[in-house]
Amino acid sequence: KGPKVDEGPNVLVTGGAGYIGSHVIYVLQKTRRYKVIALDNHHNSSSGCLDRVSELTKSELPADATEDEKLSAEIDVHKCDLTKPDQIRAVFEKYGKEGVWGVVHIAAYKAVGESTEIPLTYYANNVCATVSLLQVMDEFDCRRLVYSSSATVYGTPPVIPIPETTRLEAHSPYGKTKIMSETIIDDLCHADKRWRALSLRYFNPAGAHPSGMIGEDPRGRPGNLLPLLAHMAVGRVKDSTLKVFGDDYPTPDGTCVRDYLHVMDLASGHLLSLDALAPESFIFKEDATAYYKAYNLGKGQGVSVLQIVDAMRKATGFDFKHEVIGRRRGDVPDLTADPALAERDLGFKAPADLTTMCRDLWNWQQKNPMGYGEQLVNGVKGV
Ligand code: WQD
C-alpha cells in the first residue's frame, strides 16, 4: 500500500525532534516510501535526537548502500515556531508548490497540569499554530494531514473500552486544544473535499526503539509515569518512592488504568495513515461528506499504575517503593482504547507487550542516563 516511488514524496513532520516525532521519522525513513522534513522549536526536544535517527537508519542500510542511499538517511531539520506563519511559509517555499506531499502534525505542548497554569500558551501553540499550518498548507496545495490527537479528548469516557463514537469532552485546556484542533480539521475537510485528514488519538505511548539510540527525553523531572520510573531506576531522580496519585478509583486495584502501546507500534500507525491518504489506497468512500476520520491508536488492554510499577521493577531490577497520596487533578479512572476501527481501516496493530515496552525503555535509559544531553563516553562526560 502507499506510493511506491524510489525517492518518496516529501512529508513534513512537525515536532519531529520529539519522542513520538523521532520514532515516526525513523519508521518513515526506514521504509524509504517518504522523504522526511522535520520541523521543531526544540521547546521540549533536542536536535541531537535527529542525528541519532540518521545514524540509526544509516546503520541499517545494506553494506553495499550507494552514496545516495546514505545521503537519504540525512533528515532536513528546520527550527520553526509554528505560531509564526512566516516561518512555516519559509519552509514550504524551500520545497515550492507541490513540494510537500503531506504533513504529520505532532508538535504540541502536552502537559495537562501545566496547561491549566498557562492556557494562553497552550491555545497559541496547539490551536493557533494548527490553524497557521493549515493555512500555509492550503497556500501550497498541500492538503494531506495526519494529526496527533490524544485519548484525553474523551474526558471521563462513559464506556470502556472506548470507541471513536464516544462524545468528546475535555477537563483541561490541553484536552480542549486537542478537541478544538480536531474540530477545525473536520470542518475544513467538510468545506473543501480536496483535503484528506486523519486524527490519531494516542493512548499512552511507552518504550523506545530497541537499539536504545532514541527514546523519551523530557526536560526536567518527568510528569509521566514511565519516564519517571526510568529516571528513578537510573538514579537521575534521587528518589526510590513513587507517589501514587490515589488508589480509590473504581478499578481492579484502585489505581488508574491506562492503555500503554509501544512507541514503535504507534509510529507504524502514522505510516499506515499516510499510506491511507495516498490516491491508490484511498480509504474513504467516494460519496463521503468529508475525507476526514479519527482513529484510536491503542492496544486495547488496560494496565494499572501498580501493574506498571511491578513491570518496571522486573525490567530494571530496581526496588521501587510506592506511597499512595491524593488524586492528581485531571486524572480519570480508565482510558483503554477500542482499537477495532484503526485495525479494520488502516491495518493498525500494536503487538508489543508490556514486558517489551519496559525492556526497551530501560535499555534506552541505561544507555543514555542523561538523555540526549551530555553523553557519558567511557564513564566521562563527553560531547
Ligand atoms: C499515568 C498514570 C497517573 C505519575 C498523559 C497525558 C496525556 C498524554 C499521555 C499527551 C496516571 C499515575 C503518574 C506519578 C502516578 N499526553 N501517576 N504518579 O496522565 O495517562 O496521560 O500522558 O497526549 O494527555 O495526560 O499519563 O504517565 O502522566 O500517568 O500515580 O508520579 O500514572 O495518576 O493514573 P496520563 P501519566
Boltz pocket constraint, residues with backbone or C-beta under 6 A from the ligand:
constraints:
  - pocket:
      binder: B
      contacts: [[A, 110], [A, 112], [A, 149], [A, 150], [A, 151], [A, 152], [A, 202], [A, 203], [A, 204], [A, 205], [A, 223], [A, 224], [A, 225], [A, 226], [A, 228], [A, 242], [A, 243], [A, 244], [A, 245], [A, 246], [A, 255], [A, 256], [A, 257], [A, 258], [A, 305], [A, 328], [A, 331], [A, 332]]
      max_distance: 6.0
